[in-house]
Amino acid sequence: MTIDFKGSHCPRSVILYAVFFYIRYGVSYRDLEEIMAERGVEIDHATLNRWVVKFSPLIAEKAQARKRSTAKSWRMVETYIKVRGKWTYLYRAVDRDGQTLDFMLSERRGTAAARRFFKQAVGTNGIPDRIAIDKSGANLAGLQSLNVILKFTRAGRTINIVQSKYLNNIVEQDHRFIKRITRPSLGFKSFHSAAATLAGIEAAHMIRKGQVGQIGISPFKQFAALAE
Protein backbone atom coordinates (compact mmCIF):
# COMPACT_ATOMS: atom_id res chain seq x y z
CA MET A 1 0.00 0.00 0.00
CA THR A 2 1.29 3.45 -0.95
CA ILE A 3 2.25 5.69 1.97
CA ASP A 4 -0.19 8.58 2.34
CA PHE A 5 1.32 12.07 2.37
CA LYS A 6 -2.00 13.90 2.40
CA GLY A 7 -2.19 16.79 4.84
CA SER A 8 1.49 17.64 4.49
CA HIS A 9 2.27 21.18 3.41
CA CYS A 10 5.26 20.16 1.30
CA PRO A 11 5.57 17.94 -1.78
CA ARG A 12 6.17 14.24 -1.22
CA SER A 13 9.62 14.50 -2.85
CA VAL A 14 10.74 17.19 -0.38
CA ILE A 15 9.59 15.18 2.63
CA LEU A 16 11.29 12.01 1.43
CA TYR A 17 14.51 13.87 0.69
CA ALA A 18 14.58 15.40 4.20
CA VAL A 19 13.79 12.11 5.94
CA PHE A 20 16.37 10.17 3.91
CA PHE A 21 19.08 12.77 4.48
CA TYR A 22 18.54 12.66 8.25
CA ILE A 23 18.49 8.87 8.67
CA ARG A 24 21.35 8.23 6.25
CA TYR A 25 23.96 10.91 6.93
CA GLY A 26 23.95 11.59 10.66
CA VAL A 27 23.08 15.27 10.91
CA SER A 28 21.23 17.16 13.61
CA TYR A 29 17.78 18.63 12.92
CA ARG A 30 19.28 22.12 13.12
CA ASP A 31 21.85 21.18 10.49
CA LEU A 32 19.16 19.63 8.30
CA GLU A 33 17.06 22.79 8.61
CA GLU A 34 20.02 24.77 7.27
CA ILE A 35 20.69 22.25 4.49
CA MET A 36 17.07 22.43 3.33
CA ALA A 37 17.17 26.24 3.41
CA GLU A 38 20.25 26.16 1.17
CA ARG A 39 18.09 24.26 -1.30
CA GLY A 40 15.34 26.85 -1.12
CA VAL A 41 13.03 24.99 1.28
CA GLU A 42 12.26 26.79 4.55
CA ILE A 43 11.32 24.06 7.07
CA ASP A 44 11.81 24.35 10.83
CA HIS A 45 13.57 21.61 12.74
CA ALA A 46 10.42 20.61 14.66
CA THR A 47 8.61 19.85 11.40
CA LEU A 48 11.59 17.83 10.18
CA ASN A 49 11.45 15.81 13.37
CA ARG A 50 7.73 15.11 12.89
CA TRP A 51 8.39 13.92 9.34
CA VAL A 52 11.14 11.53 10.44
CA VAL A 53 9.08 10.10 13.31
CA LYS A 54 5.95 9.72 11.17
CA PHE A 55 7.35 8.29 7.96
CA SER A 56 10.42 6.32 9.05
CA PRO A 57 8.52 3.35 10.55
CA LEU A 58 6.23 3.15 7.51
CA ILE A 59 9.17 3.00 5.11
CA ALA A 60 11.05 0.57 7.36
CA GLU A 61 8.06 -1.78 7.27
CA LYS A 62 8.15 -1.68 3.47
CA ALA A 63 11.90 -2.36 3.49
CA GLN A 64 11.43 -5.42 5.68
CA ALA A 65 8.71 -6.76 3.38
CA ARG A 66 10.79 -6.22 0.23
CA LYS A 67 14.28 -7.17 1.37
CA ARG A 68 16.08 -10.05 -0.30
CA SER A 69 16.26 -13.50 1.25
CA THR A 70 18.77 -13.92 4.05
CA ALA A 71 20.88 -16.85 5.26
CA LYS A 72 19.67 -19.34 7.88
CA SER A 73 22.63 -18.72 10.18
CA TRP A 74 22.10 -15.67 12.39
CA ARG A 75 24.14 -13.48 14.72
CA MET A 76 22.40 -11.51 17.50
CA VAL A 77 23.50 -9.12 20.23
CA GLU A 78 22.12 -5.91 21.73
CA THR A 79 23.69 -2.47 21.90
CA TYR A 80 22.92 0.69 23.87
CA ILE A 81 21.04 3.83 22.82
CA LYS A 82 20.48 6.82 25.13
CA VAL A 83 16.86 8.02 25.47
CA ARG A 84 15.89 10.85 27.87
CA GLY A 85 19.35 10.62 29.38
CA LYS A 86 18.99 6.90 30.17
CA TRP A 87 20.34 3.86 28.37
CA THR A 88 17.90 1.68 26.45
CA TYR A 89 18.63 -1.51 24.55
CA LEU A 90 18.63 -1.97 20.79
CA TYR A 91 18.36 -5.66 19.94
CA ARG A 92 19.74 -6.40 16.47
CA ALA A 93 20.35 -9.48 14.36
CA VAL A 94 22.19 -10.03 11.08
CA ASP A 95 22.84 -13.18 9.09
CA ARG A 96 26.26 -14.76 8.53
CA ASP A 97 26.81 -12.41 5.58
CA GLY A 98 26.01 -9.26 7.59
CA GLN A 99 22.57 -8.74 6.07
CA THR A 100 20.07 -7.08 8.42
CA LEU A 101 17.40 -9.42 9.79
CA ASP A 102 15.53 -7.45 12.43
CA PHE A 103 15.86 -4.91 15.25
CA MET A 104 13.89 -3.87 18.33
CA LEU A 105 14.34 -1.06 20.85
CA SER A 106 13.51 -2.00 24.43
CA GLU A 107 13.43 0.06 27.61
CA ARG A 108 14.47 -3.03 29.57
CA ARG A 109 17.03 -5.74 29.08
CA GLY A 110 16.25 -9.29 30.12
CA THR A 111 14.76 -12.64 29.21
CA ALA A 112 11.33 -11.22 28.32
CA ALA A 113 12.82 -8.61 25.97
CA ALA A 114 15.11 -11.16 24.33
CA ARG A 115 12.23 -13.61 23.82
CA ARG A 116 10.08 -10.86 22.32
CA PHE A 117 12.85 -9.93 19.90
CA PHE A 118 13.52 -13.51 18.80
CA LYS A 119 9.80 -14.10 18.23
CA GLN A 120 9.61 -10.93 16.14
CA ALA A 121 12.69 -11.87 14.08
CA VAL A 122 11.41 -15.38 13.39
CA GLY A 123 8.00 -14.01 12.48
CA THR A 124 9.61 -11.68 9.94
CA ASN A 125 12.32 -13.94 8.54
CA GLY A 126 11.29 -17.52 9.25
CA ILE A 127 13.01 -20.08 11.46
CA PRO A 128 16.82 -20.14 11.09
CA ASP A 129 18.98 -23.23 11.45
CA ARG A 130 21.04 -21.62 14.19
CA ILE A 131 21.56 -18.37 16.08
CA ALA A 132 24.87 -17.26 17.55
CA ILE A 133 24.53 -15.15 20.69
CA ASP A 134 26.95 -13.78 23.28
CA LYS A 135 27.39 -15.11 26.81
CA SER A 136 24.29 -13.29 28.09
CA GLY A 137 22.15 -15.54 30.22
CA ALA A 138 19.06 -13.49 29.40
CA ASN A 139 19.55 -13.93 25.65
CA LEU A 140 20.11 -17.65 26.12
CA ALA A 141 16.98 -18.00 28.26
CA GLY A 142 14.93 -15.98 25.78
CA LEU A 143 16.01 -18.17 22.88
CA GLN A 144 15.45 -21.37 24.85
CA SER A 145 11.95 -20.14 25.70
CA LEU A 146 11.27 -19.60 22.01
CA ASN A 147 12.52 -23.11 21.25
CA VAL A 148 9.95 -24.52 23.65
CA ILE A 149 7.22 -22.71 21.73
CA LEU A 150 8.60 -23.88 18.37
CA LYS A 151 8.84 -27.47 19.55
CA PHE A 152 5.10 -27.66 20.13
CA THR A 153 3.90 -25.42 17.29
CA ARG A 154 6.28 -26.00 14.35
CA ALA A 155 6.42 -29.79 13.99
CA GLY A 156 9.18 -30.08 16.57
CA ARG A 157 11.67 -27.90 14.70
CA THR A 158 13.92 -25.87 16.98
CA ILE A 159 16.89 -23.52 16.58
CA ASN A 160 20.47 -24.58 17.29
CA ILE A 161 21.95 -22.15 19.82
CA VAL A 162 25.63 -21.20 19.72
CA GLN A 163 27.17 -18.96 22.38
CA SER A 164 30.29 -17.34 20.93
CA LYS A 165 31.70 -13.86 21.26
CA TYR A 166 33.86 -14.40 18.16
CA LEU A 167 30.94 -15.27 15.88
CA ASN A 168 29.17 -12.07 16.89
CA ASN A 169 31.96 -9.78 15.71
CA ILE A 170 30.03 -9.23 12.48
CA VAL A 171 26.98 -7.78 14.26
CA GLU A 172 29.17 -5.78 16.65
CA GLN A 173 30.80 -4.17 13.61
CA ASP A 174 27.37 -3.52 12.11
CA HIS A 175 26.36 -1.59 15.25
CA ARG A 176 28.95 1.06 14.37
CA PHE A 177 26.98 2.42 11.44
CA ILE A 178 23.87 2.84 13.59
CA LYS A 179 25.85 4.58 16.34
CA ARG A 180 27.52 6.92 13.85
CA ILE A 181 24.15 8.09 12.54
CA THR A 182 22.57 8.53 15.99
CA ARG A 183 25.53 10.37 17.56
CA PRO A 184 24.66 13.88 16.23
CA SER A 185 21.15 13.64 17.77
CA LEU A 186 22.74 14.03 21.24
CA GLY A 187 20.24 11.56 22.67
CA PHE A 188 16.57 11.02 21.89
CA LYS A 189 13.91 12.92 23.81
CA SER A 190 11.31 10.13 23.89
CA PHE A 191 11.19 6.37 23.47
CA HIS A 192 8.62 6.65 20.67
CA SER A 193 10.72 9.04 18.60
CA ALA A 194 13.83 6.92 19.22
CA ALA A 195 12.14 3.71 18.03
CA ALA A 196 10.68 5.44 14.97
CA THR A 197 13.94 7.12 13.98
CA LEU A 198 15.98 3.94 14.48
CA ALA A 199 13.58 2.08 12.20
CA GLY A 200 14.37 4.59 9.47
CA ILE A 201 18.11 4.37 10.11
CA GLU A 202 17.94 0.58 9.86
CA ALA A 203 16.01 0.84 6.58
CA ALA A 204 18.64 3.20 5.13
CA HIS A 205 21.34 0.80 6.30
CA MET A 206 19.61 -2.08 4.52
CA ILE A 207 19.56 -0.04 1.32
CA ARG A 208 23.25 0.77 1.79
CA LYS A 209 23.99 -2.96 2.05
CA GLY A 210 22.07 -3.73 -1.13
CA GLN A 211 19.25 -5.64 0.53
CA VAL A 212 16.46 -3.54 -0.97
CA GLY A 213 15.86 -2.25 -4.50
CA GLN A 214 17.71 -2.66 -7.77
CA ILE A 215 21.47 -2.64 -8.23
CA GLY A 216 22.65 0.57 -9.91
CA ILE A 217 19.75 2.69 -8.65
CA SER A 218 20.72 5.55 -6.33
CA PRO A 219 20.07 4.96 -2.62
CA PHE A 220 17.63 7.86 -2.47
CA LYS A 221 15.60 6.53 -5.40
CA GLN A 222 15.48 3.11 -3.72
CA PHE A 223 14.31 4.79 -0.51
CA ALA A 224 11.65 6.84 -2.34
CA ALA A 225 10.40 3.71 -4.12
CA LEU A 226 9.58 2.19 -0.73
CA ALA A 227 6.95 4.91 -0.24
CA GLU A 228 5.06 3.75 -3.32
WOGI-V197052 format. One record per residue. N is the residue number from 1. SS is DSSP state (H for helix, E for strand, L for the rest). Layout:
n: {N N}
ss: {SS SS}
This chain:
n: {1 2 3 4 5 6 7 8 9 10 11 12 13 14 15 16 17 18 19 20 21 22 23 24 25 26 27 28 29 30 31 32 33 34 35 36 37 38 39 40 41 42 43 44 45 46 47 48 49 50 51 52 53 54 55 56 57 58 59 60 61 62 63 64 65 66 67 68 69 70 71 72 73 74 75 76 77 78 79 80 81 82 83 84 85 86 87 88 89 90 91 92 93 94 95 96 97 98 99 100 101 102 103 104 105 106 107 108 109 110 111 112 113 114 115 116 117 118 119 120 121 122 123 124 125 126 127 128 129 130 131 132 133 134 135 136 137 138 139 140 141 142 143 144 145 146 147 148 149 150 151 152 153 154 155 156 157 158 159 160 161 162 163 164 165 166 167 168 169 170 171 172 173 174 175 176 177 178 179 180 181 182 183 184 185 186 187 188 189 190 191 192 193 194 195 196 197 198 199 200 201 202 203 204 205 206 207 208 209 210 211 212 213 214 215 216 217 218 219 220 221 222 223 224 225 226 227 228}
ss: {L L L L L L L L L L L H H H H H H H H H H H H H H L L L H H H H H H H H H H L L L L L L H H H H H H H H H H H H H H H H H H H H H H L L L L L L E E E E E E E E E E E L L E E E E E E E E E E L L L L E E E E E E E L L L L H H H H H H H H H H H H H H H L L L L E E E E L L L H H H H H H H H H H H H H H H H H L L L L L L E E E E L L H H H H H H H H H H H H H H H H H H H H L L E L L H H H H H H H H H H H H H H H H H H L L L L L L L L L L H H H H H H H L L L}
